Amino acid sequence: MSGEHVSDRWAEWRRQISLDDYRARWERMQAEGQATHGEADFIEGLHPRSVLDAGCGMGRVAIELHRRGIEVEGADLDLDLLDHARGDAPHLVWHHADLATLQANRRYHVVVMPGNVMIFCRVEDRGPIVANLAEHLDDDGLLVAGFSLEGRTDALTLAEYDLYCHAAGLELVERFATWDRDPYTGQDYAVSVHRRQR
C-alpha cells in the first residue's frame, strides 16, 4: 500500500485521498483567488539565503519560493508525491530521502517542514528527524515547523517537539498559531521557529 514505507499514519492518509484530487483542490483554490501561499509568505519574511523544504510533497511551497527568487531544494520520502514535484519543476533539486537519514551534503539558512511532517512521520523518527535537519542548518540557520496539535494517543506535543529541538542544540525563537503570524495562545496548530543555541 502506498505510503507504508513512510509511516502507518501516512499510509492511512494516502488510502483516503486521490493525489490528483488533492493537487486539483489547491489549483482550484488558487484559481478562485484564495490565499494558498501562507507558508511561502512566512518563509520569505525570514529573508532566507537558501531553503530546504523538508517533506516537500508535491513541491507546492518549494516551487512558489523558487518563483519568488529564493534558492530552494526539496526532500521527501514518498516518491509518488515527489514525481509530481519533479514533473512541475524539473530544474529544481529534489531529494528522494528519509528526513531522519537525509545527507544533502550542504547546509541551508532555513529548513522548513510546513505540511504536518512531524505528525505524519514515524513516532520513533521524530527525534532523529529534528537532529538530522539541525545538522543541515547554517550557523545562523532556522528550523521552522508547522503541525497540528491533536488529541490522539500518539500526538506530538509542543513540549516534546521543543525537547527534540533542545537535544539537537536548538532554542525556540518564535511561535505562532498560523503561517500569518497570529499569536499562539494554545490553539490546535502551531508554527515554531528554532535556531542554534547561543
Backbone as a printed PyTorch tensor [residue, N CA C, xyz], in Angstrom:
tensor([[[  0.8360,  -1.1880,   0.0000],
         [  0.0000,   0.0000,   0.0000],
         [  0.8790,   1.2500,   0.0000]],

        [[  0.5470,   2.2180,  -0.8260],
         [  1.3300,   3.4370,  -0.9270],
         [  1.4340,   4.1280,   0.4250]],

        [[  2.6320,   4.5430,   0.7500],
         [  2.8530,   5.3050,   1.9600],
         [  3.2660,   4.5010,   3.1690]],

        [[  3.1700,   3.1800,   3.1170],
         [  3.5140,   2.3680,   4.2880],
         [  4.9790,   2.5080,   4.6740]],

        [[  5.8390,   2.7710,   3.6810],
         [  7.2630,   2.9250,   3.9770],
         [  7.5450,   4.2310,   4.7050]],

        [[  6.6090,   5.1700,   4.6490],
         [  6.7670,   6.4430,   5.3500],
         [  6.3210,   6.2860,   6.7940]],

        [[  5.0820,   5.8760,   7.0020],
         [  4.5410,   5.5960,   8.3310],
         [  3.1290,   5.0520,   8.1710]],

        [[  2.6190,   4.4060,   9.2100],
         [  1.2380,   3.9320,   9.1790],
         [  0.2750,   5.1050,   9.0280]],

        [[  0.5790,   6.1980,   9.6840],
         [ -0.2760,   7.3920,   9.6210],
         [ -0.3290,   7.9410,   8.1980]],

        [[  0.8180,   7.9490,   7.5330],
         [  0.8690,   8.4450,   6.1640],
         [  0.1270,   7.5040,   5.2230]],

        [[  0.2820,   6.2100,   5.4260],
         [ -0.4290,   5.2360,   4.5940],
         [ -1.9360,   5.4000,   4.7560]],

        [[ -2.3680,   5.7000,   5.9670],
         [ -3.7870,   5.9400,   6.2270],
         [ -4.2770,   7.1420,   5.4220]],

        [[ -3.4970,   8.2090,   5.3970],
         [ -3.8610,   9.4070,   4.6210],
         [ -3.8980,   9.1050,   3.1310]],

        [[ -2.9100,   8.3360,   2.6610],
         [ -2.8510,   8.0090,   1.2320],
         [ -4.0440,   7.1650,   0.7920]],

        [[ -4.5260,   6.3200,   1.6860],
         [ -5.6880,   5.4920,   1.3370],
         [ -6.9520,   6.3310,   1.1890]],

        [[ -6.9980,   7.4640,   1.8550],
         [ -8.2170,   8.2590,   1.9140],
         [ -8.2980,   9.3350,   0.8410]],

        [[ -7.2430,   9.4960,   0.0590],
         [ -7.2240,  10.6260,  -0.8570],
         [ -6.6080,  10.2500,  -2.1990]],

        [[ -7.1410,  10.8470,  -3.2500],
         [ -6.5450,  10.7480,  -4.5810],
         [ -5.5430,  11.8840,  -4.7300]],

        [[ -4.3190,  11.5520,  -5.1250],
         [ -3.3110,  12.5960,  -5.2730],
         [ -3.7120,  13.6010,  -6.3450]],

        [[ -4.3570,  13.1340,  -7.4070],
         [ -4.8040,  14.0580,  -8.4450],
         [ -5.8620,  15.0060,  -7.9040]],

        [[ -6.7800,  14.4830,  -7.0830],
         [ -7.8120,  15.3410,  -6.4880],
         [ -7.1890,  16.3360,  -5.5080]],

        [[ -6.2060,  15.8680,  -4.7590],
         [ -5.5370,  16.7310,  -3.7850],
         [ -4.8590,  17.9010,  -4.4960]],

        [[ -4.1660,  17.5830,  -5.5650],
         [ -3.4850,  18.6280,  -6.3250],
         [ -4.4960,  19.5780,  -6.9600]],

        [[ -5.5700,  19.0200,  -7.5110],
         [ -6.5880,  19.8400,  -8.1670],
         [ -7.2480,  20.8040,  -7.1820]],

        [[ -7.3800,  20.3760,  -5.9220],
         [ -8.0050,  21.2380,  -4.9180],
         [ -7.1800,  22.5110,  -4.7040]],

        [[ -5.8620,  22.3600,  -4.6100],
         [ -5.0040,  23.5320,  -4.4480],
         [ -5.0640,  24.4210,  -5.6770]],

        [[ -5.0740,  23.8160,  -6.8550],
         [ -5.1330,  24.5980,  -8.0920],
         [ -6.4530,  25.3500,  -8.1890]],

        [[ -7.5430,  24.7040,  -7.7620],
         [ -8.8530,  25.3430,  -7.7960],
         [ -8.9060,  26.5170,  -6.8300]],

        [[ -8.3520,  26.3280,  -5.6350],
         [ -8.3260,  27.4120,  -4.6510],
         [ -7.5560,  28.6190,  -5.1820]],

        [[ -6.4350,  28.3410,  -5.8300],
         [ -5.6250,  29.4300,  -6.3640],
         [ -6.3680,  30.1430,  -7.4940]],

        [[ -7.0300,  29.3750,  -8.3520],
         [ -7.7810,  29.9650,  -9.4560],
         [ -8.9220,  30.8410,  -8.9580]],

        [[ -9.4740,  30.4870,  -7.7880],
         [-10.5720,  31.2510,  -7.2050],
         [-10.0770,  32.4680,  -6.4160]],

        [[ -8.7750,  32.6480,  -6.3850],
         [ -8.2210,  33.8070,  -5.7150],
         [ -8.0250,  33.6430,  -4.2230]],

        [[ -8.1480,  32.3970,  -3.7280],
         [ -7.9400,  32.1660,  -2.3050],
         [ -6.4430,  32.1780,  -1.9810]],

        [[ -6.1260,  32.5720,  -0.7750],
         [ -4.7310,  32.6020,  -0.3410],
         [ -4.2210,  31.1850,  -0.1480]],

        [[ -3.2360,  30.7960,  -0.9190],
         [ -2.7200,  29.4310,  -0.8530],
         [ -1.2160,  29.3820,  -0.5600]],

        [[ -0.6090,  30.5180,  -0.3210],
         [  0.8430,  30.5350,  -0.1480],
         [  1.2540,  31.1850,   1.1700]],

        [[  0.4840,  30.9110,   2.2320],
         [  0.8310,  31.4600,   3.5360],
         [  2.1860,  30.9940,   4.0210]],

        [[  2.5060,  29.7160,   3.7470],
         [  3.8050,  29.1970,   4.1730],
         [  4.9430,  29.9250,   3.4580]],

        [[  4.7820,  30.1210,   2.1450],
         [  5.8190,  30.8100,   1.3740],
         [  5.9570,  32.2590,   1.8330]],

        [[  4.8390,  32.9040,   2.1430],
         [  4.8960,  34.2780,   2.6500],
         [  5.7050,  34.3350,   3.9430]],

        [[  5.4340,  33.3830,   4.8400],
         [  6.1260,  33.3300,   6.1280],
         [  7.6260,  33.1360,   5.9170]],

        [[  7.9780,  32.1730,   5.0900],
         [  9.3860,  31.8520,   4.8600],
         [ 10.0970,  33.0160,   4.1880]],

        [[  9.4530,  33.6390,   3.2100],
         [ 10.0580,  34.7900,   2.5470],
         [ 10.3360,  35.8990,   3.5590]],

        [[  9.4630,  36.0380,   4.5530],
         [  9.6380,  37.0570,   5.5780],
         [ 10.8550,  36.8290,   6.4560]],

        [[ 11.4210,  35.6310,   6.4230],
         [ 12.6460,  35.3370,   7.1650],
         [ 13.8950,  35.7570,   6.3930]],

        [[ 13.7140,  36.2180,   5.1650],
         [ 14.8030,  36.6500,   4.2820],
         [ 15.8630,  35.5560,   4.1300]],

        [[ 15.4280,  34.3740,   3.7050],
         [ 16.3640,  33.2470,   3.6510],
         [ 17.3510,  33.3360,   2.4960]],

        [[ 18.5820,  32.9540,   2.7660],
         [ 19.5830,  32.8380,   1.7020],
         [ 19.3760,  31.5540,   0.9160]],

        [[ 18.8950,  30.5160,   1.6040],
         [ 18.6340,  29.2190,   0.9780],
         [ 17.6350,  28.4710,   1.8530]],

        [[ 16.8650,  27.5830,   1.2210],
         [ 15.8090,  26.8720,   1.9380],
         [ 15.8200,  25.3970,   1.5530]],

        [[ 15.6170,  24.5390,   2.5360],
         [ 15.2850,  23.1400,   2.2930],
         [ 13.8450,  22.9360,   2.7170]],

        [[ 12.9880,  22.5620,   1.7720],
         [ 11.6030,  22.2040,   2.0680],
         [ 11.6020,  20.7230,   2.4170]],

        [[ 11.6140,  20.4310,   3.7040],
         [ 11.7500,  19.0610,   4.1960],
         [ 10.3660,  18.4250,   4.3450]],

        [[ 10.1120,  17.3930,   3.5540],
         [  8.7700,  16.8330,   3.4700],
         [  7.9700,  17.6460,   2.4680]],

        [[  8.5820,  17.8890,   1.3070],
         [  8.0460,  18.8360,   0.3260],
         [  6.8120,  18.3500,  -0.3990]],

        [[  6.5310,  17.0400,  -0.3510],
         [  5.3610,  16.5260,  -1.0510],
         [  5.4140,  16.8180,  -2.5350]],

        [[  4.3510,  17.4170,  -3.0770],
         [  4.2780,  17.7260,  -4.5000],
         [  5.0360,  18.9930,  -4.8710]],

        [[  5.6670,  19.6160,  -3.8860],
         [  6.5210,  20.7530,  -4.1840],
         [  5.8320,  22.0990,  -4.2190]],

        [[  4.6090,  22.1770,  -3.7290],
         [  3.8450,  23.4290,  -3.8150],
         [  4.6010,  24.6070,  -3.1970]],

        [[  5.1130,  24.4370,  -1.9860],
         [  5.7950,  25.5270,  -1.3010],
         [  7.1440,  25.8230,  -1.9500]],

        [[  7.9120,  24.7800,  -2.2330],
         [  9.2390,  24.9740,  -2.8180],
         [  9.1510,  25.6730,  -4.1690]],

        [[  8.2070,  25.2710,  -4.9870],
         [  8.0730,  25.8670,  -6.3170],
         [  7.6950,  27.3420,  -6.2050]],

        [[  6.8350,  27.6680,  -5.2510],
         [  6.4640,  29.0710,  -5.0490],
         [  7.6520,  29.8830,  -4.5500]],

        [[  8.4500,  29.3130,  -3.6630],
         [  9.6390,  30.0280,  -3.1890],
         [ 10.5970,  30.2920,  -4.3400]],

        [[ 10.7850,  29.3060,  -5.1940],
         [ 11.6530,  29.4880,  -6.3590],
         [ 11.1040,  30.5830,  -7.2650]],

        [[  9.7910,  30.6110,  -7.4450],
         [  9.1640,  31.6440,  -8.2760],
         [  9.4660,  33.0410,  -7.7350]],

        [[  9.6600,  33.1260,  -6.4220],
         [  9.9580,  34.4140,  -5.7840],
         [ 11.4490,  34.7270,  -5.7530]],

        [[ 12.2480,  33.8790,  -6.3900],
         [ 13.6730,  34.1330,  -6.4800],
         [ 14.4900,  33.6040,  -5.3260]],

        [[ 13.9290,  32.7060,  -4.5370],
         [ 14.6180,  32.1410,  -3.3790],
         [ 15.2450,  30.8010,  -3.7550]],

        [[ 16.5030,  30.6130,  -3.4040],
         [ 17.1690,  29.3280,  -3.6560],
         [ 16.5340,  28.2640,  -2.7670]],

        [[ 16.0580,  27.1870,  -3.3590],
         [ 15.3340,  26.1790,  -2.5900],
         [ 15.5590,  24.7970,  -3.1700]],

        [[ 15.5890,  23.8190,  -2.2830],
         [ 15.5910,  22.4060,  -2.6560],
         [ 14.4930,  21.7180,  -1.8640]],

        [[ 14.0520,  20.5590,  -2.3370],
         [ 13.0080,  19.8190,  -1.6450],
         [ 13.4460,  18.4000,  -1.3410]],

        [[ 12.8390,  17.8160,  -0.3170],
         [ 13.1350,  16.4270,   0.0470],
         [ 11.8650,  15.7550,   0.5350]],

        [[ 11.6570,  14.5080,   0.1030],
         [ 10.5020,  13.7530,   0.5560],
         [ 10.7740,  12.2630,   0.3850]],

        [[ 10.1300,  11.4740,   1.2310],
         [ 10.3030,  10.0250,   1.1770],
         [  9.2790,   9.3690,   0.2650]],

        [[  8.1510,  10.0500,   0.0190],
         [  7.0870,   9.4810,  -0.8110],
         [  7.3630,   9.8210,  -2.2700]],

        [[  7.8090,   8.8290,  -3.0310],
         [  8.2100,   9.0550,  -4.4140],
         [  7.0290,   9.4480,  -5.2980]],

        [[  5.8290,   8.9790,  -4.9700],
         [  4.6570,   9.3470,  -5.7700],
         [  4.4540,  10.8570,  -5.7600]],

        [[  4.5440,  11.4600,  -4.5750],
         [  4.3880,  12.9070,  -4.4830],
         [  5.5770,  13.6190,  -5.1160]],

        [[  6.7640,  13.0910,  -4.8850],
         [  7.9700,  13.7210,  -5.4160],
         [  7.9660,  13.7270,  -6.9430]],

        [[  7.3810,  12.7110,  -7.5480],
         [  7.2830,  12.6720,  -9.0100],
         [  6.4680,  13.8400,  -9.5400]],

        [[  5.4230,  14.2380,  -8.8010],
         [  4.6510,  15.4210,  -9.1900],
         [  5.5370,  16.6600,  -9.1420]],

        [[  6.3170,  16.7890,  -8.0760],
         [  7.2020,  17.9440,  -7.9320],
         [  8.2250,  17.9910,  -9.0650]],

        [[  8.8170,  16.8500,  -9.3550],
         [  9.8240,  16.7990, -10.4160],
         [  9.2080,  17.1120, -11.7720]],

        [[  7.9690,  16.6710, -11.9730],
         [  7.3010,  16.9490, -13.2360],
         [  6.9930,  18.4280, -13.4120]],

        [[  6.6260,  19.0930, -12.3200],
         [  6.2780,  20.5090, -12.3830],
         [  7.5060,  21.4180, -12.3940]],

        [[  8.5910,  20.9790, -11.7710],
         [  9.7900,  21.8190, -11.6760],
         [ 11.0460,  20.9670, -11.8060]],

        [[ 11.2960,  20.4400, -12.9940],
         [ 12.4650,  19.5600, -13.1700],
         [ 13.7950,  20.2730, -12.9880]],

        [[ 13.7800,  21.6060, -12.9980],
         [ 15.0030,  22.3870, -12.8610],
         [ 15.4400,  22.5260, -11.4050]],

        [[ 14.5700,  22.1570, -10.4560],
         [ 14.9300,  22.2350,  -9.0460],
         [ 15.5570,  20.9310,  -8.5660]],

        [[ 16.2630,  21.0020,  -7.4490],
         [ 16.8640,  19.8140,  -6.8370],
         [ 15.8480,  19.1930,  -5.8950]],

        [[ 15.5190,  17.9290,  -6.1340],
         [ 14.5670,  17.1780,  -5.3050],
         [ 15.2780,  15.9520,  -4.7660]],

        [[ 15.3220,  15.8180,  -3.4400],
         [ 15.9720,  14.6770,  -2.8030],
         [ 14.9230,  13.6350,  -2.4420]],

        [[ 15.0720,  12.4300,  -2.9520],
         [ 14.2110,  11.3240,  -2.5060],
         [ 14.9080,  10.6940,  -1.3140]],

        [[ 14.4420,  11.0450,  -0.1130],
         [ 15.1770,  10.6250,   1.0770],
         [ 14.2920,  10.6520,   2.3120]],

        [[ 14.6710,   9.8250,   3.2790],
         [ 14.0910,   9.8410,   4.6130],
         [ 14.7270,  11.0170,   5.3580]],

        [[ 13.9090,  11.8760,   5.9530],
         [ 14.4540,  13.0480,   6.6240],
         [ 15.3310,  12.6890,   7.8170]],

        [[ 15.1330,  11.4940,   8.3650],
         [ 15.9440,  11.0710,   9.5100],
         [ 17.3650,  10.7130,   9.0980]],

        [[ 17.5630,  10.4250,   7.8070],
         [ 18.8840,   9.9970,   7.3380],
         [ 19.3750,  10.7850,   6.1290]],

        [[ 18.6180,  11.7690,   5.6850],
         [ 18.9980,  12.5940,   4.5380],
         [ 20.4180,  13.1170,   4.6820]],

        [[ 21.1860,  13.0290,   3.6040],
         [ 22.5140,  13.6310,   3.5530],
         [ 22.5780,  14.4840,   2.2910]],

        [[ 22.2620,  15.7560,   2.4350],
         [ 22.2190,  16.6430,   1.2760],
         [ 23.5960,  17.1940,   0.9140]],

        [[ 24.5860,  16.9430,   1.7670],
         [ 25.9640,  17.3910,   1.5330],
         [ 26.0710,  18.9040,   1.3890]],

        [[ 25.2080,  19.6030,   2.1110],
         [ 25.2700,  21.0660,   2.1740],
         [ 24.4270,  21.5360,   3.3450]],

        [[ 24.5080,  22.8370,   3.6450],
         [ 23.6780,  23.4130,   4.6990],
         [ 22.7780,  24.4920,   4.1010]],

        [[ 21.7450,  24.8280,   4.8730],
         [ 20.7430,  25.7950,   4.4180],
         [ 20.5130,  26.8480,   5.4970]],

        [[ 20.1110,  28.0240,   5.0700],
         [ 19.7770,  29.0690,   6.0260],
         [ 18.4760,  28.7530,   6.7460]],

        [[ 17.4840,  28.2180,   6.0080],
         [ 16.2040,  27.8390,   6.5970],
         [ 15.8540,  26.4210,   6.1660]],

        [[ 15.5280,  25.5910,   7.1260],
         [ 14.9430,  24.2800,   6.8590],
         [ 13.5150,  24.3310,   7.3790]],

        [[ 12.5600,  24.0450,   6.5100],
         [ 11.1510,  24.2110,   6.8750],
         [ 10.3860,  22.9160,   6.6580]],

        [[  9.4830,  22.6290,   7.6020],
         [  8.5720,  21.4860,   7.4930],
         [  7.1430,  22.0240,   7.5840]],

        [[  6.5630,  22.4510,   6.4650],
         [  5.2580,  23.1160,   6.5280],
         [  4.0460,  22.1960,   6.5250]],

        [[  4.1700,  20.9840,   6.0870],
         [  2.9850,  20.1680,   5.8270],
         [  2.6750,  19.0960,   6.8510]],

        [[  2.6670,  19.4390,   8.1380],
         [  2.3690,  18.4420,   9.1740],
         [  3.3520,  17.2770,   9.1480]],

        [[  4.5580,  17.5540,   8.6810],
         [  5.5640,  16.4980,   8.5490],
         [  5.7750,  15.7550,   9.8630]],

        [[  5.8650,  16.4940,  10.9670],
         [  6.2130,  15.8790,  12.2390],
         [  5.1390,  14.9530,  12.7970]],

        [[  3.9000,  15.0740,  12.3280],
         [  2.8820,  14.1390,  12.8180],
         [  2.6380,  13.0030,  11.8350]],

        [[  3.1700,  13.1310,  10.6150],
         [  2.9970,  12.0630,   9.6330],
         [  4.2040,  11.1280,   9.5700]],

        [[  5.3200,  11.5200,  10.1800],
         [  6.4660,  10.6210,  10.1960],
         [  6.2660,   9.5530,  11.2700]],

        [[  7.1280,   8.5410,  11.2710],
         [  7.0670,   7.5230,  12.3140],
         [  7.3970,   8.1680,  13.6580]],

        [[  6.6720,   7.7660,  14.6860],
         [  6.8710,   8.3630,  16.0120],
         [  8.3340,   8.2440,  16.4470]],

        [[  8.9300,   7.0850,  16.2120],
         [ 10.3050,   6.8730,  16.6520],
         [ 11.3150,   7.6910,  15.8460]],

        [[ 10.8750,   8.2670,  14.7310],
         [ 11.7790,   9.0650,  13.9010],
         [ 11.7080,  10.5590,  14.2070]],

        [[ 10.8060,  10.9620,  15.0980],
         [ 10.6490,  12.4010,  15.3570],
         [ 11.9510,  13.0430,  15.8360]],

        [[ 12.5590,  12.4580,  16.8390],
         [ 13.8240,  12.9920,  17.3460],
         [ 14.9310,  12.9490,  16.3100]],

        [[ 15.1510,  11.8040,  15.6480],
         [ 16.1950,  11.7390,  14.6220],
         [ 15.9910,  12.7180,  13.4680]],

        [[ 14.7420,  12.9730,  13.1050],
         [ 14.4900,  13.9380,  12.0270],
         [ 14.9310,  15.3300,  12.4460]],

        [[ 14.5410,  15.7510,  13.6320],
         [ 14.9390,  17.0760,  14.1100],
         [ 16.4580,  17.1620,  14.2120]],

        [[ 17.0790,  16.1310,  14.7520],
         [ 18.5360,  16.1400,  14.9070],
         [ 19.2360,  16.2190,  13.5620]],

        [[ 18.7630,  15.4540,  12.5920],
         [ 19.4080,  15.4440,  11.2810],
         [ 19.2020,  16.7610,  10.5430]],

        [[ 17.9990,  17.3050,  10.6210],
         [ 17.7510,  18.5790,   9.9480],
         [ 18.5510,  19.7000,  10.5970]],

        [[ 18.7340,  19.6360,  11.9100],
         [ 19.5590,  20.6380,  12.5840],
         [ 20.9900,  20.6160,  12.0600]],

        [[ 21.4710,  19.4370,  11.7010],
         [ 22.8210,  19.3100,  11.1520],
         [ 22.9320,  19.9380,   9.7710]],

        [[ 21.7970,  20.1780,   9.1240],
         [ 21.7940,  20.7820,   7.7920],
         [ 21.6110,  22.2970,   7.8420]],

        [[ 21.6440,  22.8880,   9.0380],
         [ 21.4690,  24.3270,   9.1780],
         [ 22.8080,  25.0640,   9.1430]],

        [[ 22.7860,  26.2530,   8.5090],
         [ 23.9100,  27.1680,   8.6610],
         [ 24.0500,  27.5430,  10.1370]],

        [[ 25.1870,  28.1250,  10.4810],
         [ 25.4020,  28.5090,  11.8820],
         [ 24.3250,  29.4590,  12.3920]],

        [[ 23.7970,  30.3050,  11.5100],
         [ 22.7210,  31.2250,  11.8940],
         [ 21.3720,  30.7690,  11.3330]],

        [[ 21.2830,  29.4700,  11.0380],
         [ 20.0930,  28.9470,  10.3810],
         [ 18.8950,  28.7880,  11.3020]],

        [[ 17.7280,  28.6100,  10.6820],
         [ 16.4600,  28.4730,  11.3880],
         [ 15.7590,  27.1940,  10.9670]],

        [[ 15.2210,  26.4790,  11.9420],
         [ 14.3580,  25.3280,  11.6830],
         [ 12.9230,  25.7650,  11.9480]],

        [[ 12.0640,  25.6250,  10.9480],
         [ 10.6730,  26.0600,  11.0400],
         [  9.7680,  24.8610,  10.8130]],

        [[  8.8060,  24.6640,  11.7150],
         [  7.8800,  23.5420,  11.5760],
         [  6.4740,  23.9740,  11.9580]],

        [[  5.5240,  23.6010,  11.1190],
         [  4.1220,  23.8280,  11.4370],
         [  3.3990,  22.4980,  11.4940]],

        [[  2.6870,  22.2490,  12.5830],
         [  1.9450,  20.9880,  12.6720],
         [  0.7680,  21.1280,  13.6310]],

        [[ -0.2100,  20.2330,  13.4330],
         [ -1.4240,  20.2340,  14.2430],
         [ -1.1540,  19.6090,  15.6020]],

        [[ -1.8280,  20.1110,  16.6090],
         [ -1.7450,  19.5810,  17.9710],
         [ -3.0340,  18.8230,  18.2300]],

        [[ -2.9110,  17.5050,  18.3520],
         [ -4.0760,  16.6290,  18.2990],
         [ -4.3750,  15.9730,  19.6400]],

        [[ -5.4790,  15.2410,  19.6540],
         [ -5.8590,  14.5070,  20.8470],
         [ -5.5770,  13.0250,  20.7570]],

        [[ -4.8850,  12.6020,  19.7040],
         [ -4.5540,  11.1890,  19.5330],
         [ -3.5500,  10.7340,  20.5920]],

        [[ -3.5290,   9.4190,  20.8310],
         [ -2.5830,   8.8920,  21.8200],
         [ -1.1390,   9.0600,  21.3660]],

        [[ -0.9220,   9.1160,  20.0500],
         [  0.4390,   9.2810,  19.5310],
         [  0.7100,  10.7210,  19.1200]],

        [[ -0.1030,  11.6570,  19.6000],
         [  0.0530,  13.0580,  19.2170],
         [  1.4020,  13.6170,  19.6680]],

        [[  1.9200,  14.5280,  18.8760],
         [  3.1490,  15.2220,  19.2210],
         [  2.7800,  16.5270,  19.9200]],

        [[  3.3020,  16.7300,  21.1140],
         [  3.0490,  17.9690,  21.8460],
         [  4.1610,  18.9750,  21.5620]],

        [[  3.8890,  20.2170,  21.8280],
         [  4.9210,  21.2360,  21.6700],
         [  6.0700,  21.0290,  22.6500]],

        [[  5.7360,  20.5610,  23.8600],
         [  6.7870,  20.2930,  24.8370],
         [  7.7410,  19.2180,  24.3230]],

        [[  7.1840,  18.1700,  23.7060],
         [  8.0260,  17.1030,  23.1520],
         [  8.8680,  17.6330,  21.9970]],

        [[  8.2370,  18.4070,  21.1230],
         [  8.9770,  18.9440,  19.9780],
         [ 10.1130,  19.8500,  20.4510]],

        [[  9.8310,  20.6810,  21.4320],
         [ 10.8810,  21.5540,  21.9590],
         [ 12.0250,  20.7550,  22.5760]],

        [[ 11.7050,  19.6250,  23.1920],
         [ 12.7520,  18.7680,  23.7530],
         [ 13.6300,  18.1810,  22.6520]],

        [[ 13.0040,  17.7520,  21.5530],
         [ 13.7830,  17.2560,  20.4110],
         [ 14.7110,  18.3530,  19.8980]],

        [[ 14.1840,  19.5620,  19.8030],
         [ 14.9860,  20.6820,  19.3220],
         [ 16.1250,  20.9910,  20.2930]],

        [[ 15.8230,  21.0040,  21.5830],
         [ 16.8580,  21.2810,  22.5820],
         [ 17.9730,  20.2350,  22.5040]],

        [[ 17.5940,  18.9730,  22.3540],
         [ 18.5960,  17.8990,  22.2510],
         [ 19.4580,  18.0550,  21.0050]],

        [[ 18.8980,  18.7130,  19.9880],
         [ 19.6360,  18.9340,  18.7390],
         [ 20.4090,  20.2450,  18.7660]],

        [[ 20.4210,  20.9190,  19.9160],
         [ 21.1730,  22.1500,  20.0500],
         [ 20.4440,  23.3820,  19.5610]],

        [[ 19.1020,  23.3280,  19.5510],
         [ 18.2940,  24.4420,  19.0660],
         [ 17.4810,  25.0570,  20.1950]],

        [[ 17.1670,  26.3440,  20.0520],
         [ 16.3360,  27.0460,  21.0220],
         [ 15.1820,  27.7310,  20.3010]],

        [[ 14.0690,  27.8690,  21.0150],
         [ 12.8820,  28.4950,  20.4410],
         [ 13.0940,  29.9980,  20.2860]],

        [[ 12.7510,  30.5080,  19.0900],
         [ 12.8350,  31.9400,  18.8160],
         [ 11.4440,  32.5600,  18.8280]],

        [[ 10.5280,  31.9530,  18.0760],
         [  9.1650,  32.4710,  17.9540],
         [  8.1950,  31.3110,  17.7780]],

        [[  6.9430,  31.5450,  18.1790],
         [  5.8960,  30.5440,  17.9580],
         [  4.5960,  31.2660,  17.6140]],

        [[  3.9340,  30.7840,  16.5660],
         [  2.7030,  31.4000,  16.1050],
         [  1.6120,  30.3350,  15.9710]],

        [[  0.3680,  30.8090,  15.8500],
         [ -0.7610,  29.8980,  15.6970],
         [ -1.0850,  29.6220,  14.2330]],

        [[ -0.5480,  30.4610,  13.3420],
         [ -0.7960,  30.3070,  11.9070],
         [  0.4370,  30.7680,  11.1410]],

        [[  0.4340,  30.4860,   9.8430],
         [  1.5010,  30.9810,   8.9810],
         [  1.3530,  32.4770,   8.7370]],

        [[  0.2260,  33.0540,   9.1270],
         [  0.0210,  34.5030,   9.0490],
         [  0.5520,  35.2100,  10.2890]],

        [[  1.2260,  34.4810,  11.1630],
         [  1.8610,  35.0230,  12.3740],
         [  0.8590,  35.4570,  13.4450]],

        [[ -0.2990,  34.8390,  13.4790],
         [ -1.2160,  35.1000,  14.5820],
         [ -0.5780,  34.5910,  15.8760]],

        [[ -0.7200,  35.3090,  16.9770],
         [ -0.0890,  34.9000,  18.2400],
         [ -0.5620,  33.5100,  18.6810]],

        [[  0.3680,  32.7310,  19.2060],
         [ -0.0010,  31.4040,  19.7190],
         [ -0.4240,  31.5260,  21.1710]],

        [[ -1.6660,  31.1100,  21.4420],
         [ -2.1900,  31.1690,  22.8180],
         [ -2.8750,  29.8540,  23.1890]],

        [[ -2.3570,  28.7470,  22.6410],
         [ -2.9150,  27.4500,  22.9860],
         [ -3.8080,  26.8410,  21.9320]],

        [[ -3.7600,  27.3430,  20.7040],
         [ -4.5840,  26.8070,  19.6240],
         [ -4.1390,  25.3920,  19.2410]],

        [[ -4.8750,  24.7910,  18.3010],
         [ -4.5940,  23.4080,  17.9240],
         [ -3.6440,  23.3030,  16.7300]],

        [[ -2.9520,  24.3870,  16.4240],
         [ -1.9190,  24.3670,  15.3800],
         [ -0.8470,  25.3590,  15.8030]],

        [[  0.3940,  25.0190,  15.5210],
         [  1.4880,  25.9040,  15.9040],
         [  2.5700,  25.9060,  14.8370]],

        [[  3.1510,  27.0760,  14.6190],
         [  4.3170,  27.2460,  13.7550],
         [  5.4650,  27.6780,  14.6640]],

        [[  6.4980,  26.8460,  14.7150],
         [  7.6170,  27.0810,  15.6340],
         [  8.8930,  27.3920,  14.8710]],

        [[  9.6230,  28.3840,  15.3540],
         [ 10.9100,  28.7700,  14.7450],
         [ 11.9890,  28.5640,  15.7930]],

        [[ 12.9600,  27.7090,  15.4590],
         [ 14.0880,  27.4360,  16.3620],
         [ 15.3930,  27.7920,  15.6640]],

        [[ 16.4030,  28.1270,  16.4650],
         [ 17.7380,  28.4230,  15.9480],
         [ 18.7630,  27.7240,  16.8580]],

        [[ 20.0170,  27.7570,  16.4210],
         [ 21.0680,  27.1670,  17.2430],
         [ 21.1720,  27.9020,  18.5810]],

        [[ 21.3920,  27.1490,  19.6450],
         [ 21.5280,  27.7440,  20.9680],
         [ 22.7610,  28.6320,  21.0060]],

        [[ 22.6220,  29.7740,  21.6780],
         [ 23.7220,  30.7260,  21.7530],
         [ 24.3010,  30.8070,  23.1510]]])
